[in-house]
């Protein structure tokens, strides 16, 4: 009987009901836990035994640290270094070895569907399908001799991130620090800084460190400490705020910008840690998706609304002076592609190329560090698969609408 009752509820309603019911709550929590564990096991079995055959042919014995930061719910146009009127990125704007990619999009505006495309060669138009037959870039780095770390401020499994957890488990060291949740949990991303430093200090010569941040995930007012509550009124300290409440438009937007300001501080701390190594080091940041924020006369907020604001995401690359000395050609090519039409499908190929890792099935045409890079069609999940560059942005919400039937069959 209780299973049929649960089946009638949405995911969020289920979680609310679980937290507020007793003694039924214990049974529901047990069922949810079992259901997620079974799903994880099925996904893990899909790519078991897969190998890229990856190796690092140059600089095999030289130290190198690469950090991939996966951002959350961040949009390109709310970053000061991308032209936003508010100075939300005062620290990153001062970094001379930092490059912002101006035209990178995500294919789908949901974390559990978009992050697997970032981490693997999963095509964007397969992002709605569960599982993938290949492993992630984490395994490719391991094959090439890197010690790999997955440090996350998101939950280890749950309604938003189960497929991501499968890839996270590929790392040599996997740690999840958010035990509270998402909506009203004040879990700040600085919880990742000490584990990051410990990973950097590890005795392994070559390291890949993935930081999965909480970024600007709703509730925005819970994403930063008090000293970053610059723009007010805000949602700082609020509990149970509703993003559907249009009356909160000003406070919602101010808190969102404050969360970007905090991300600026967090990323600058990551860069400072890499600078202190005096080694060949680099960092790539890319957000999983953006947000709608009651823009202009648009009356929607959050994500899942098929708007340009949710598909166009910030992406950054930082490199140490030592990295530029060793790989000057890669940096020159990167500068050439800073305004190219890119997508999260490029990240897997580009991160491995950034590390100079080779593998038999590599596709350098997808790497923005490679002179062989070629443009590709960019599809987004907006009323079916839509060619982003052949679409119109309609209305105050700038919904991405297909102009013509250009999507090839799979």
Legacy VTK file of the C-alpha trace (Angstrom):
# vtk DataFile Version 3.0
C-alpha trace
ASCII
DATASET POLYDATA
POINTS 410 float
0.000 0.000 0.000
2.742 2.499 0.931
4.563 1.828 -2.360
1.508 2.776 -4.419
1.168 5.966 -2.346
4.797 6.879 -3.006
4.391 6.228 -6.731
1.742 8.966 -6.922
4.127 11.582 -5.551
6.751 13.583 -7.436
10.406 13.236 -6.418
10.444 16.397 -4.324
7.091 15.548 -2.735
8.413 12.106 -1.811
11.429 13.595 -0.059
9.225 16.059 1.831
6.843 13.309 2.858
9.732 11.155 4.041
11.062 13.883 6.259
7.688 14.661 7.791
6.193 11.240 8.392
6.590 8.722 11.191
6.682 5.787 11.584
6.041 5.503 7.833
9.062 7.725 7.220
11.513 4.990 8.173
9.995 2.569 5.674
10.013 5.172 2.931
13.630 6.116 3.597
14.608 2.435 3.452
12.785 1.990 0.153
14.340 5.116 -1.394
17.813 3.995 -0.276
17.312 0.516 -1.766
15.925 1.951 -5.008
18.930 4.270 -5.508
21.441 1.532 -4.665
19.847 -0.786 -7.215
19.976 1.944 -9.867
23.626 2.633 -9.080
24.470 -1.034 -9.426
22.755 -1.254 -12.822
24.582 1.805 -14.151
27.947 0.609 -12.816
27.590 -2.662 -14.694
27.060 -0.987 -18.061
30.695 0.003 -18.665
32.484 -2.633 -16.587
35.686 -3.741 -18.305
35.881 -0.728 -20.635
39.334 0.732 -21.327
40.505 3.772 -23.300
44.075 2.515 -23.679
45.183 5.978 -22.539
48.803 6.902 -21.906
50.921 9.992 -21.493
53.703 9.668 -24.033
55.492 12.881 -23.097
56.678 13.964 -19.649
55.842 10.561 -18.144
57.914 11.110 -15.018
57.221 14.822 -14.545
54.877 16.231 -11.904
51.560 17.622 -13.092
48.354 18.668 -11.346
45.084 19.137 -13.185
41.903 20.325 -11.489
38.451 20.091 -13.035
35.819 22.152 -11.217
32.228 21.311 -12.091
30.072 24.346 -11.374
26.406 24.255 -10.483
23.490 26.330 -11.827
25.706 29.150 -13.078
25.016 31.306 -16.111
27.520 33.064 -18.329
26.080 36.569 -18.223
26.121 36.933 -14.419
29.918 36.840 -14.206
31.652 40.232 -14.104
34.565 39.028 -16.222
32.018 38.175 -18.937
30.652 41.726 -19.060
28.040 41.736 -16.295
27.429 45.214 -14.843
27.985 44.005 -11.283
31.533 43.069 -10.356
30.744 39.499 -9.293
34.246 38.236 -10.189
36.719 40.786 -8.767
39.403 38.178 -8.001
39.264 36.105 -11.167
39.316 39.263 -13.267
42.850 39.913 -11.983
44.247 36.524 -13.043
46.496 37.031 -16.071
46.669 33.306 -16.920
42.910 32.850 -16.962
40.790 32.594 -20.103
36.990 32.712 -20.266
35.338 30.772 -23.092
32.605 33.063 -24.357
30.294 30.673 -26.209
30.046 27.307 -24.481
26.642 25.680 -23.968
25.280 22.687 -22.108
22.911 20.323 -23.846
20.386 19.875 -21.052
19.504 21.955 -17.985
19.582 19.230 -15.338
22.618 18.188 -13.315
22.222 14.418 -13.435
21.855 14.549 -17.226
24.371 17.263 -18.094
27.364 16.216 -15.963
27.799 12.795 -17.638
28.215 14.635 -20.960
30.960 16.765 -19.372
32.780 13.757 -17.945
32.526 11.270 -20.791
32.120 10.886 -24.531
28.385 10.450 -24.098
26.771 12.353 -27.003
24.479 15.187 -26.008
21.508 13.591 -27.740
21.931 10.502 -25.567
21.980 12.497 -22.340
18.376 11.614 -21.510
19.222 7.891 -21.584
20.367 6.183 -18.388
23.925 4.873 -18.318
26.646 4.847 -20.955
28.825 2.094 -22.401
32.099 3.895 -21.651
33.825 5.093 -18.516
34.656 8.717 -17.786
37.739 10.886 -18.126
38.579 9.883 -14.544
39.411 6.364 -15.753
41.331 7.705 -18.748
43.568 9.714 -16.407
44.053 6.670 -14.171
45.128 4.602 -17.169
47.687 7.302 -18.013
49.272 7.060 -14.566
47.466 9.824 -12.684
46.203 9.448 -9.153
42.614 10.595 -9.277
40.500 12.363 -6.661
36.770 13.102 -6.648
35.880 15.682 -3.990
32.232 16.672 -3.913
30.030 19.151 -2.085
27.016 17.398 -3.543
25.271 14.311 -2.181
26.685 10.882 -2.989
23.434 9.630 -4.463
19.878 10.827 -4.626
17.267 12.261 -6.938
19.681 14.659 -8.694
23.036 12.922 -9.077
22.908 9.118 -9.252
24.545 8.731 -12.721
27.285 11.148 -11.623
28.087 9.021 -8.587
28.883 6.095 -10.881
31.637 8.103 -12.578
32.811 9.473 -9.211
33.471 5.940 -7.981
36.062 5.484 -10.739
38.481 7.719 -8.807
41.216 6.403 -6.537
39.890 8.665 -3.779
36.186 9.537 -3.643
34.792 11.767 -0.903
31.399 13.425 -0.513
31.108 16.238 2.019
27.466 17.308 1.713
25.431 15.206 4.118
22.592 17.696 4.461
20.991 18.183 1.067
20.407 20.985 -1.418
17.483 23.335 -0.902
18.126 24.762 2.553
21.479 23.271 3.496
24.214 25.864 4.156
26.956 23.582 2.852
29.492 26.009 1.389
32.086 25.089 -1.204
35.007 26.036 1.035
34.535 22.582 2.573
36.466 21.338 -0.481
39.557 23.497 0.017
41.315 21.488 2.743
40.750 18.163 0.929
41.999 19.834 -2.252
45.207 20.867 -0.532
45.638 17.356 0.865
45.256 15.943 -2.666
47.781 18.434 -4.042
50.203 17.448 -1.266
49.803 13.743 -2.037
53.075 12.031 -2.952
51.831 10.979 -6.397
53.613 12.909 -9.155
50.587 13.194 -11.420
47.166 14.075 -10.096
43.700 14.744 -11.471
41.419 16.372 -8.916
37.714 16.784 -9.683
35.832 19.258 -7.501
32.051 19.012 -7.783
30.833 22.250 -6.267
27.391 23.314 -5.064
27.910 26.704 -6.712
24.632 28.543 -7.223
22.238 25.688 -6.537
18.902 26.768 -5.098
18.388 28.052 -2.337
20.807 30.792 -3.483
20.803 32.473 -0.079
22.288 29.309 1.455
25.228 29.102 -0.938
27.547 31.645 0.719
28.550 32.921 4.184
27.459 36.282 5.591
30.530 38.209 4.414
29.504 37.608 0.786
25.961 38.955 1.239
26.888 42.104 -0.714
23.739 42.825 -2.709
20.566 43.225 -0.693
17.742 42.594 -0.010
18.682 38.952 -0.284
17.572 35.474 0.703
20.527 35.011 3.039
19.482 32.888 5.997
16.023 32.251 4.563
14.448 28.837 4.988
11.757 27.406 2.731
11.905 30.292 0.247
10.048 29.445 -2.969
11.631 30.238 -6.336
8.080 30.320 -7.740
7.290 33.429 -5.669
7.612 36.389 -8.043
7.583 38.754 -5.051
11.089 37.474 -4.254
12.496 38.560 -7.628
14.860 41.233 -6.284
16.087 39.211 -3.315
16.418 36.087 -5.458
18.571 37.889 -8.017
20.716 39.562 -5.380
21.389 36.260 -3.660
22.194 34.640 -6.975
24.816 37.313 -7.676
26.184 36.882 -4.148
26.608 33.165 -4.846
28.635 33.988 -7.965
30.758 36.366 -5.885
31.452 33.479 -3.520
32.303 31.187 -6.440
34.807 33.822 -7.566
36.459 33.641 -4.129
36.369 29.838 -4.101
37.974 29.496 -7.546
40.631 32.048 -6.667
41.533 29.908 -3.650
41.791 26.838 -5.900
44.116 28.768 -8.214
46.211 30.014 -5.276
46.701 26.406 -4.145
47.903 25.443 -7.619
50.226 28.428 -7.859
52.004 27.371 -4.677
53.029 24.069 -6.257
55.331 25.796 -8.763
54.553 22.824 -10.998
52.907 22.237 -14.350
49.351 22.901 -13.207
46.050 23.862 -14.771
42.390 24.237 -13.896
39.259 23.989 -15.988
35.894 25.191 -14.715
32.582 24.508 -16.436
29.029 24.805 -15.108
26.525 22.013 -15.576
23.664 24.352 -16.556
22.386 27.877 -15.956
19.251 29.416 -14.437
16.280 31.529 -15.364
15.917 34.423 -12.921
12.719 36.323 -13.742
14.701 38.070 -16.463
13.025 41.291 -17.618
9.328 40.530 -18.051
9.916 36.773 -17.911
7.871 35.216 -15.109
9.863 32.029 -14.581
12.862 31.132 -12.427
14.993 28.061 -11.690
15.840 25.679 -14.569
14.174 23.181 -16.863
12.448 25.905 -18.910
14.423 25.653 -22.193
15.781 29.203 -22.077
19.061 30.539 -23.401
19.928 31.557 -19.836
19.948 27.893 -18.846
22.039 26.614 -21.764
24.774 29.272 -22.011
27.200 28.513 -19.175
30.494 29.961 -17.916
33.675 28.034 -18.682
37.207 29.010 -17.662
40.736 27.728 -18.093
43.627 28.730 -15.841
47.224 27.590 -16.366
50.447 28.039 -14.422
53.500 29.733 -15.875
55.195 26.330 -15.892
52.335 24.862 -17.910
52.644 27.621 -20.509
56.398 27.056 -20.792
55.920 23.330 -21.393
52.849 23.581 -23.660
53.044 26.977 -25.411
51.317 25.682 -28.537
48.308 24.484 -26.569
47.923 27.916 -24.971
48.160 29.672 -28.336
45.452 27.421 -29.747
43.299 27.921 -26.645
43.397 31.681 -27.206
42.331 31.152 -30.814
39.233 29.244 -29.643
38.141 31.482 -26.771
35.179 32.747 -28.851
34.500 29.538 -30.791
31.152 27.786 -30.629
31.728 25.105 -28.004
29.671 22.776 -25.842
30.126 20.548 -22.828
30.778 17.720 -25.320
34.188 19.342 -25.899
35.289 19.068 -22.260
36.260 15.375 -22.165
38.462 15.671 -25.254
39.943 19.025 -24.227
40.865 18.034 -20.669
42.734 14.931 -21.854
44.470 16.975 -24.551
45.349 19.621 -21.968
47.198 16.888 -20.060
48.768 15.628 -23.304
47.184 12.206 -22.809
46.812 10.129 -25.967
44.591 7.133 -26.709
43.808 5.170 -29.896
40.251 6.461 -30.355
40.999 10.110 -29.548
39.113 12.801 -31.439
41.283 15.917 -31.458
38.724 17.649 -33.626
36.716 18.056 -30.397
39.566 19.573 -28.340
39.820 23.348 -28.061
43.523 22.892 -27.234
44.139 21.286 -30.618
44.858 22.889 -34.003
42.675 20.089 -35.409
39.560 21.436 -33.680
36.548 21.639 -35.981
33.080 23.103 -35.360
30.224 20.713 -34.643
26.472 21.041 -34.395
25.325 21.926 -30.895
22.069 20.350 -29.786
20.027 21.268 -26.732
17.026 19.560 -25.192
14.422 22.227 -25.911
11.085 20.875 -27.094
12.956 17.967 -28.601
16.561 18.079 -29.768
17.140 21.509 -31.242
20.151 22.835 -33.143
21.105 25.721 -30.859
22.836 27.687 -33.608
19.857 27.393 -35.944
17.239 28.315 -33.360
15.435 31.505 -32.412
15.446 32.940 -28.891
11.840 33.913 -28.312
10.080 36.172 -25.843
11.260 37.763 -22.621
12.414 34.360 -21.377
14.471 33.762 -24.554
13.162 30.256 -25.070
15.239 28.257 -27.534
12.872 27.365 -30.372
13.789 25.202 -33.352
13.770 27.163 -36.585
13.581 24.170 -38.908
13.882 20.398 -38.890
17.646 19.985 -38.801
18.087 17.224 -36.222
19.368 14.017 -37.837
18.000 10.691 -36.682
20.129 8.720 -34.220
LINES 1 411
410 0 1 2 3 4 5 6 7 8 9 10 11 12 13 14 15 16 17 18 19 20 21 22 23 24 25 26 27 28 29 30 31 32 33 34 35 36 37 38 39 40 41 42 43 44 45 46 47 48 49 50 51 52 53 54 55 56 57 58 59 60 61 62 63 64 65 66 67 68 69 70 71 72 73 74 75 76 77 78 79 80 81 82 83 84 85 86 87 88 89 90 91 92 93 94 95 96 97 98 99 100 101 102 103 104 105 106 107 108 109 110 111 112 113 114 115 116 117 118 119 120 121 122 123 124 125 126 127 128 129 130 131 132 133 134 135 136 137 138 139 140 141 142 143 144 145 146 147 148 149 150 151 152 153 154 155 156 157 158 159 160 161 162 163 164 165 166 167 168 169 170 171 172 173 174 175 176 177 178 179 180 181 182 183 184 185 186 187 188 189 190 191 192 193 194 195 196 197 198 199 200 201 202 203 204 205 206 207 208 209 210 211 212 213 214 215 216 217 218 219 220 221 222 223 224 225 226 227 228 229 230 231 232 233 234 235 236 237 238 239 240 241 242 243 244 245 246 247 248 249 250 251 252 253 254 255 256 257 258 259 260 261 262 263 264 265 266 267 268 269 270 271 272 273 274 275 276 277 278 279 280 281 282 283 284 285 286 287 288 289 290 291 292 293 294 295 296 297 298 299 300 301 302 303 304 305 306 307 308 309 310 311 312 313 314 315 316 317 318 319 320 321 322 323 324 325 326 327 328 329 330 331 332 333 334 335 336 337 338 339 340 341 342 343 344 345 346 347 348 349 350 351 352 353 354 355 356 357 358 359 360 361 362 363 364 365 366 367 368 369 370 371 372 373 374 375 376 377 378 379 380 381 382 383 384 385 386 387 388 389 390 391 392 393 394 395 396 397 398 399 400 401 402 403 404 405 406 407 408 409
